[in-house]
Amino acid sequence: TWKDENGGTQTKEITVVQMPKGIDITVNTSSLRFEKVGSDKSFTITSNVELELVVEYEEGGSGWISLDKTQFQPSGVSGKTEPFKVTVAKNKSLKGRSGKISIRRGGTEIKSVSIVQNGSFASVTVSATSFNFEAESKGKSKTLIVTGNVPVTIGSVSGDSDWLAVSPSSVTHDDATVSTEKKFTLSVQSDNTSEKERQAKFNITWKDQNDQTQKKEITVVQSGKGIDFTVNPSSLLFENVGGERSFTITSNVDLKLVAEGTPDWFRLNKTEFQSPGVIGKTESFKVTVDKNMSLKERSGEISIYRGE
């Protein structure tokens, strides 16, 4: 201000402006990765303004990320550095999951820290891939132990499967970070009524970490009873006048009877034996011998062959 020649006060205004420092925000990392078992990790924010931290979920559900605090209060224009702890829960799923910490000012995101947690790999092992039972084993059972970290299911049973029961049909598993033993019971429902072994196959199936179906094949074999064969008596003695005598066959297989050398002085009433199965049956065969007109004794033989 000053006085002019007339004694009046004159003025000139001077404006002084100091520029603000502006928003200064630094985050020491842009991402944090966690293993499937979960843990705590920290990151730091350096800033000169107030900030809000918000958890956002992208894949794998919600509620598995937590922060020790959600507000940042600066100490002054120069800013301050403050740590923030992120706690991630155990991931019990095979699939990985992700989210982020959104760092906001006035509701607008300025920075973010991505959160990624690994999933598990599916693992299934079986105590054996084959089992054997005797022919006469109705009511007997064996145990299949399946060790894994995923739910497993019994697949379709193939082959002559009515004789075999498998239980349970499936088992659950709610924590892919650990493996446990599950037991399946293989029970024989009937004896094998054939001389031949019989076989059943089934699959243990599960979904892997890529949602693909995996399987292990289990083979169960029940032995055949084998050939059960008796002849009673094993020899027949006739007087010279001839006559008829019988013998019996008990067997579980089909048989054919042949008079060796085709003798014309004795005959069989039938030459085939038909068996219903391993229990077998007994059947009588009659031999008719003609009168021996010679002074010498004579002999013959009936051979018994397994029928085809």
LODREN-835225 format. One record per residue: x, y, z of N, C-alpha, C in turn. Coordinates in steps of 0.02 Angstrom, whole numbers, padded with zeros to 5 digits, always signed. Layout:
% LODREN-835225
XYZXYZXYZ...
END
This chain:
% LODREN-835225
+00042-00059+00000+00000+00000+00000+00044+00062+00000+00017+00121-00025+00052+00185-00024+00001+00241-00031+00026+00303-00018-00015+00363-00025+00000+00395-00092-00051+00415-00128-00039+00449-00192-00034+00524-00179-00027+00562-00235-00017+00634-00230-00077+00671-00200-00131+00639-00198-00191+00669-00168-00202+00646-00097-00156+00607-00071-00162+00582-00003-00206+00520+00003-00225+00491-00053-00265+00430-00051-00222+00367-00046-00251+00315-00016-00214+00252-00008-00225+00208-00069-00168+00185-00095-00170+00141-00153-00142+00072-00132-00167+00020-00168-00144-00049-00150-00131-00090-00213-00087-00138-00206-00078-00192-00256-00076-00258-00217-00116-00306-00242-00122-00371-00208-00073-00421-00238-00039-00455-00194+00009-00506-00215-00017-00574-00189-00024-00624-00233-00048-00691-00214+00011-00740-00214+00017-00776-00161+00070-00827-00154+00037-00896-00150+00055-00943-00193+00026-01010-00195+00081-01063-00183+00067-01107-00138+00112-01165-00127+00076-01228-00149+00105-01266-00196+00074-01326-00224+00073-01382-00172+00019-01422-00170+00017-01479-00123+00063-01534-00148+00083-01575-00102+00129-01629-00120+00094-01681-00164+00028-01691-00158-00009-01741-00197-00013-01807-00159-00049-01853-00189-00059-01918-00158+00002-01962-00172+00029-01988-00119+00088-02032-00124+00071-02099-00092+00064-02152-00133+00047-02218-00107+00096-02269-00137+00127-02308-00092+00172-02361-00114+00154-02425-00077+00146-02481-00114+00134-02547-00085+00194-02590-00103+00222-02624-00053+00286-02659-00065+00280-02722-00107+00219-02747-00118+00209-02805-00162+00141-02800-00195+00136-02830-00254+00072-02831-00289+00036-02897-00283+00068-02947-00252+00035-03012-00246+00065-03051-00189+00024-03095-00160+00045-03142-00109+00018-03211-00128+00061-03262-00125+00041-03331-00141+00046-03373-00078-00006-03414-00066-00010-03456-00007-00014-03530-00027+00014-03573+00015+00007-03645+00005-00062-03667+00030-00080-03729+00013-00147-03754+00027-00163-03757+00102-00111-03764+00145-00124-03770+00217-00142-03704+00249-00132-03648+00212-00148-03582+00240-00093-03556+00286-00092-03490+00297-00041-03459+00340-00053-03384+00343-00006-03349+00375-00007-03276+00379+00050-03247+00337+00036-03194+00301+00088-03156+00267+00070-03082+00272+00121-03040+00264+00111-02969+00272+00135-02929+00211+00106-02871+00203+00130-02822+00155+00128-02754+00189+00163-02704+00160+00164-02637+00190+00137-02585+00141+00107-02533+00171+00084-02476+00132+00120-02414+00159+00146-02374+00113+00174-02310+00130+00133-02257+00095+00104-02210+00134+00059-02161+00103+00053-02099+00147+00030-02045+00115+00017-01983+00150-00057-01966+00153-00100-02014+00135-00172-02002+00137-00206-02061+00171-00267-02049+00193-00306-02102+00224-00328-02152+00170-00328-02217+00189-00346-02270+00142-00391-02321+00176-00430-02355+00135-00473-02409+00159-00453-02473+00122-00451-02529+00158-00434-02594+00128-00496-02639+00130-00513-02668+00072-00572-02710+00065-00551-02776+00033-00575-02832+00063-00561-02898+00034-00613-02913-00020-00589-02934-00079-00633-02955-00133-00615-03026-00154-00666-03068-00168-00654-03138-00187-00668-03147-00261-00626-03187-00293-00632-03198-00365-00650-03271-00380-00611-03319-00357-00624-03390-00368-00616-03429-00303-00660-03478-00293-00652-03522-00236-00693-03504-00176-00748-03467-00185-00791-03450-00129-00766-03389-00091-00797-03378-00033-00781-03318+00007-00766-03338+00079-00742-03289+00116-00732-03299+00187-00665-03329+00207-00621-03343+00160-00558-03376+00176-00499-03328+00183-00510-03264+00169-00458-03213+00177-00480-03165+00232-00434-03149+00277-00449-03098+00328-00389-03052+00337-00403-02989+00358-00353-02938+00370-00352-02919+00443-00293-02904+00470-00290-02883+00540-00318-02813+00550-00319-02772+00497-00350-02705+00501-00367-02682+00431-00415-02638+00426-00440-02617+00361-00434-02542+00348-00400-02504+00393-00392-02432+00385-00318-02414+00389-00299-02365+00347-00232-02336+00350-00238-02262+00366-00206-02241+00421-00207-02171+00442-00137-02141+00436-00126-02091+00392-00059-02063+00385-00041-02020+00445+00023-02011+00456+00046-01969+00512+00059-01898+00490+00062-01885+00425+00075-01818+00401+00087-01818+00327+00107-01761+00302+00117-01753+00230+00171-01800+00205+00222-01810+00246+00278-01851+00224+00259-01925+00219+00200-01944+00247+00177-02013+00243+00210-02058+00295+00183-02116+00302+00213-02165+00348+00205-02234+00317+00242-02283+00343+00239-02352+00321+00207-02395+00375+00158-02436+00355+00122-02477+00403+00112-02547+00375+00124-02599+00416+00114-02668+00392+00041-02689+00400+00020-02734+00355-00047-02765+00357-00038-02840+00351-00070-02877+00397-00063-02949+00397-00124-02981+00364-00110-03026+00317-00162-03064+00282-00161-03136+00308-00218-03160+00330-00224-03229+00353-00269-03267+00305-00243-03324+00280-00280-03365+00232-00293-03433+00265-00356-03455+00263-00375-03519+00293-00351-03577+00250-00352-03637+00279-00334-03697+00242-00382-03707+00183-00353-03724+00125-00393-03739+00066-00406-03814+00063-00466-03836+00080-00482-03907+00082-00503-03934+00014-00502-03893-00037-00523-03913-00104-00462-03931-00146-00475-03968-00200-00422-03982-00248-00404-03920-00290-00452-03877-00300-00442-03819-00343-00412-03760-00305-00368-03723-00340-00341-03662-00311-00395-03608-00308-00382-03556-00270-00430-03501-00265-00393-03435-00262-00430-03380-00276-00398-03315-00281-00444-03260-00257-00413-03204-00239-00449-03144-00218-00400-03086-00220-00419-03032-00190-00373-02975-00187-00390-02929-00129-00340-02889-00110-00351-02835-00061-00355-02771-00102-00414-02742-00103-00424-02679-00140-00407-02620-00094-00359-02579-00115-00337-02520-00075-00371-02459-00106-00414-02427-00066-00458-02375-00094-00449-02309-00057-00461-02255-00095-00466-02188-00066-00532-02159-00089-00575-02142-00041-00640-02115-00058-00682-02162-00099-00675-02227-00088-00715-02276-00124-00686-02297-00191-00633-02265-00214-00602-02281-00278-00539-02321-00267-00533-02377-00303-00473-02418-00296-00413-02383-00328-00359-02381-00290-00297-02351-00315-00243-02404-00325-00239-02450-00279-00191-02505-00283-00227-02569-00262-00195-02625-00274-00222-02689-00251-00165-02739-00241-00179-02789-00198-00132-02844-00187-00171-02908-00201-00150-02946-00252-00185-03008-00270-00166-03063-00220-00215-03105-00204-00206-03161-00157-00221-03226-00195-00172-03270-00198-00180-03334-00233-00162-03390-00185-00204-03441-00182-00190-03499-00140-00194-03563-00182-00143-03605-00174-00140-03668-00211-00193-03717-00187-00214-03762-00232-00255-03819-00213-00212-03881-00205-00244-03939-00198-00209-04002-00189-00210-04043-00253-00164-04091-00257-00166-04141-00310-00204-04202-00284-00248-04229-00325-00284-04289-00305-00236-04348-00300-00243-04386-00246-00200-04444-00234-00243-04501-00208-00241-04558-00244-00279-04617-00224-00235-04679-00234-00228-04719-00182-00193-04783-00188-00237-04838-00159-00228-04899-00183-00267-04956-00160-00220-05009-00132-00245-05046-00083-00203-05097-00050-00188-05155-00096-00229-05168-00145-00218-05222-00194-00263-05210-00254-00242-05235-00311-00284-05229-00371-00315-05295-00391-00300-05348-00352-00332-05413-00366-00342-05451-00301-00395-05491-00300-00412-05532-00241-00433-05601-00266-00420-05653-00226-00437-05721-00244-00477-05754-00187-00529-05790-00207-00569-05829-00160-00571-05902-00183-00579-05947-00135-00588-06018-00151-00658-06030-00179-00667-06087-00210-00732-06103-00240-00788-06105-00188-00773-06136-00131-00823-06140-00077-00807-06086-00025-00829-06026-00039-00814-05969+00004-00874-05924+00016-00934-05951+00008-00994-05912+00020-00993-05884+00091-01007-05818+00097-01008-05786+00162-00941-05758+00185-00889-05774+00148-00823-05748+00166-00812-05680+00133-00766-05641+00162-00753-05574+00136-00680-05555+00143-00661-05506+00105-00594-05476+00109-00601-05401+00107-00549-05366+00130-00552-05294+00137-00505-05260+00087-00532-05212+00050-00493-05169+00007-00485-05102+00042-00423-05081+00052-00409-05017+00084-00391-04966+00030-00429-04912+00029-00416-04857-00018-00392-04797+00022-00332-04773+00006-00303-04716+00040-00303-04657-00008-00335-04602+00012-00339-04545-00033-00362-04482+00000-00361-04428-00038-00381-04363-00013-00442-04335-00049-00478-04380-00084-00538-04359-00122-00593-04412-00112-00655-04394-00125-00709-04444-00123-00698-04496-00178-00714-04558-00163-00709-04612-00213-00774-04650-00217-00786-04679-00275-00848-04715-00289-00832-04782-00322-00874-04832-00308-00868-04896-00341-00899-04891-00410-00859-04906-00462-00884-04906-00530-00923-04969-00544-00947-04976-00605-00988-05034-00623-00947-05098-00619-00980-05151-00595-00949-05216-00591-00962-05253-00656-00910-05282-00685-00917-05320-00747-00903-05393-00736-00918-05433-00786-00908-05505-00780-00968-05537-00745-00958-05600-00725-01010-05637-00689-01010-05612-00617-01046-05557-00605-01038-05520-00543-01089-05536-00488-01139-05577-00501-01191-05590-00451-01163-05621-00387-01107-05654-00393-01078-05689-00336-01038-05643-00290-01028-05581-00310-00986-05534-00272-01024-05471-00254-01018-05451-00191-01048-05387-00168-00992-05343-00141-00996-05279-00157-00946-05230-00134-00982-05175-00095-00959-05160-00035-00989-05107+00004-00936-05070+00044-00945-05005+00056-01000-04963+00031-00991-04947-00043-01039-04912-00071-01035-04895-00142-00992-04833-00154-00982-04793-00101-00941-04733-00107-00920-04710-00037-00868-04668-00034-00847-04638+00028-00833-04564+00015-00848-04523+00064-00838-04451+00057-00770-04431+00087-00749-04370+00070-00687-04343+00097-00693-04267+00094-00685-04234+00151-00698-04162+00153-00635-04119+00162-00576-04149+00158-00514-04110+00166-00461-04139+00121-00449-04105+00064-00401-04130+00015-00328-04121+00037-00316-04087+00093-00247-04078+00115-00220-04138+00153-00264-04186+00169-00241-04246+00205-00270-04308+00172-00235-04364+00177-00259-04428+00151-00280-04471+00210-00333-04509+00200-00356-04555+00252-00371-04623+00220-00374-04674+00263-00390-04741+00240-00465-04754+00244-00493-04779+00189-00563-04799+00187-00565-04873+00169-00611-04911+00199-00615-04983+00189-00677-05002+00149-00666-05045+00099-00719-05075+00060-00719-05151+00073-00777-05179+00083-00783-05251+00097-00806-05287+00034-00767-05338+00015-00784-05381-00042-00812-05446-00014-00876-05459-00026-00910-05517+00004-00933-05565-00049-00919-05630-00038-00940-05683-00084-01012-05704-00067-01054-05702-00117-01125-05717-00107-01143-05790-00118-01101-05827-00154-01117-05897-00168-01054-05935-00184-01057-06001-00174-01002-06044-00196-01001-06047-00272-00942-06062-00298-00936-06070-00370-00962-06138-00391-01015-06139-00429-01045-06203-00449-01020-06226-00517-00961-06204-00535-00930-06226-00597-00860-06249-00583-00835-06292-00626-00765-06313-00618-00717-06258-00637-00742-06210-00676-00699-06155-00699-00703-06097-00650-00648-06059-00645-00648-05999-00603-00693-05947-00634-00716-05901-00592-00756-05845-00617-00725-05781-00593-00739-05728-00629-00704-05665-00618-00752-05606-00620-00741-05559-00576-00779-05497-00577-00730-05439-00573-00746-05385-00607-00704-05325-00605-00746-05264-00588-00716-05219-00550-00750-05156-00536-00697-05101-00532-00720-05039-00537-00674-04982-00537-00684-04940-00475-00629-04917-00446-00629-04863-00398-00619-04799-00437-00667-04753-00436-00663-04692-00475-00662-04630-00431-00631-04577-00457-00630-04512-00422-00616-04457-00472-00627-04395-00451-00613-04337-00492-00546-04307-00470-00503-04291-00520-00438-04262-00503-00444-04186-00499-00386-04153-00490-00386-04080-00482-00408-04042-00544-00409-04077-00602-00433-04046-00664-00505-04067-00680-00538-04097-00631-00607-04119-00637-00615-04175-00688-00561-04212-00700-00562-04270-00744-00571-04334-00703-00610-04381-00730-00622-04444-00695-00562-04490-00702-00538-04515-00645-00483-04563-00643-00509-04628-00612-00474-04683-00626-00499-04747-00600-00441-04796-00589-00454-04843-00545-00411-04901-00535-00455-04963-00540-00433-05011-00579-00473-05071-00588-00454-05125-00537-00505-05154-00507-00496-05208-00458-00525-05273-00487-00486-05326-00487-00507-05390-00513-00515-05440-00455-00572-05474-00453-00586-05524-00401-00600-05591-00436-00563-05642-00416-00568-05708-00446-00590-05759-00394-00639-05800-00412-00659-05856-00370-00641-05921-00406-00603-05963-00373-00580-06025-00405-00639-06070-00421-00629-06112-00473-00676-06165-00486-00663-06224-00439-00713-06264-00429-00705-06320-00382-00658-06373-00411-00652-06376-00477-00611-06427-00508-00652-06489-00522-00620-06541-00547-00654-06602-00566-00663-06647-00504-00725-06664-00489-00741-06709-00434-00770-06772-00464-00733-06828-00459-00751-06886-00498-00737-06950-00458-00789-06992-00449-00780-07057-00417-00820-07110-00454-00793-07173-00454-00827-07231-00484-00832-07285-00430-00890-07314-00423-00899-07365-00371-00945-07421-00397-00921-07484-00399-00851-07505-00387-00808-07492-00448-00743-07504-00441-00698-07493-00496-00687-07556-00538-00716-07612-00516-00712-07674-00555-00775-07716-00544-00792-07756-00595-00850-07800-00591-00829-07872-00609-00851-07920-00570-00834-07990-00581-00898-08028-00598-00897-08065-00655-00956-08103-00677-00939-08178-00678-00990-08218-00664-00984-08290-00673-00987-08307-00747-00971-08368-00764-00969-08387-00835-01038-08384-00868-01090-08386-00827-01157-08384-00856-01176-08313-00878-01133-08265-00861-01148-08196-00880-01199-08165-00833-01230-08110-00856-01280-08077-00816-01273-08001-00818-01301-07968-00769-01300-07895-00766-01273-07871-00698-01233-07821-00701-01209-07788-00640-01205-07712-00654-01204-07673-00599-01204-07600-00608-01146-07568-00569-01128-07511-00592-01081-07468-00555-01108-07396-00558-01084-07355-00514-01108-07285-00512-01050-07237-00525-01068-07180-00552-01021-07124-00562-01050-07063-00526-01007-07030-00487-01024-06966-00457-00974-06915-00483-00998-06861-00514-00952-06813-00545-00984-06745-00552-00942-06695-00561-00966-06627-00573-00952-06605-00645-00930-06652-00687-00916-06636-00757-00950-06688-00801-00960-06670-00864-00988-06717-00912-00936-06770-00929-00959-06832-00940-00914-06888-00953-00941-06930-01011-00894-06965-01044-00911-07014-01095-00881-07081-01076-00918-07135-01088-00895-07202-01072-00885-07241-01137-00828-07273-01142-00811-07311-01202-00787-07380-01183-00815-07432-01214-00791-07501-01205-00730-07510-01249-00672-07512-01219-00610-07515-01257-00605-07581-01296-00581-07575-01358-00572-07634-01401-00637-07659-01430-00691-07623-01418-00759-07641-01442-00774-07715-01433-00770-07742-01372-00786-07813-01362-00860-07825-01377-00875-07885-01404-00945-07900-01421-00980-07942-01368-00946-07955-01312-00977-07998-01262-01003-07960-01201-00992-07893-01198-01026-07854-01145-01047-07787-01174-01099-07760-01143-01129-07698-01168-01147-07651-01110-01145-07585-01125-01167-07533-01078-01236-07509-01097-01277-07496-01047-01344-07472-01062-01343-07398-01085-01289-07361-01069-01282-07292-01093-01208-07272-01090-01190-07223-01128-01120-07205-01135-01105-07132-01118-01153-07097-01089-01141-07027-01071-01164-07012-01000-01127-06968-00968-01144-06944-00901-01150-06868-00906-01206-06839-00887-01218-06768-00889-01220-06740-00818-01175-06693-00803-01172-06666-00735-01204-06597-00732-01239-06583-00678-01270-06516-00670-01223-06463-00642-01166-06482-00614-01121-06432-00586-01078-06460-00531-01047-06416-00491-00998-06439-00442-01028-06483-00388-01091-06473-00372-01121-06517-00321-01119-06589-00346-01123-06596-00411-01118-06663-00441-01181-06703-00431-01183-06758-00465-01239-06805-00456-01211-06876-00462-01249-06924-00438-01230-06995-00443-01278-07029-00492-01249-07067-00539-01290-07100-00589-01266-07173-00596-01314-07217-00606-01299-07288-00612-01293-07309-00685-01244-07353-00699-01233-07380-00766-01237-07457-00762-01272-07487-00808-01281-07560-00808-01237-07592-00862-01203-07645-00841-01161-07684-00887-01193-07753-00895-01206-07772-00957-01234-07838-00973-01179-07880-01005-01166-07940-00976-01113-07986-01000-01145-08050-01026-01124-08072-01087-01148-08134-01116-01116-08195-01081-01147-08252-01091-01120-08315-01064-01053-08331-01096-01004-08351-01054-00937-08369-01079-00937-08443-01097-00934-08456-01160-00935-08525-01185-00866-08556-01187-00815-08517-01169-00746-08541-01172-00723-08565-01103-00669-08604-01104-00639-08625-01040-00597-08570-01009-00578-08520-01049-00534-08466-01024-00576-08406-01000-00549-08375-00949-00582-08313-00926-00567-08258-00977-00607-08208-00975-00596-08151-01019-00608-08086-00981-00578-08032-01005-00584-07968-00970-00590-07911-01021-00619-07860-00999-00627-07800-01041-00621-07737-00997-00625-07681-01029-00615-07618-00992-00661-07565-01018-00690-07528-00972-00731-07470-00991-00691-07407-00972-00672-07369-01022-00635-07306-01009-00684-07248-01002-00669-07206-00954-00713-07148-00941-00674-07085-00958-00701-07047-01006-00669-06986-01029-00710-06925-01008-00675-06873-00997-00710-06811-00983-00744-06787-01046-00809-06773-01041-00846-06752-01100-00829-06681-01120-00837-06667-01183-00823-06599-01210-00888-06568-01233
END
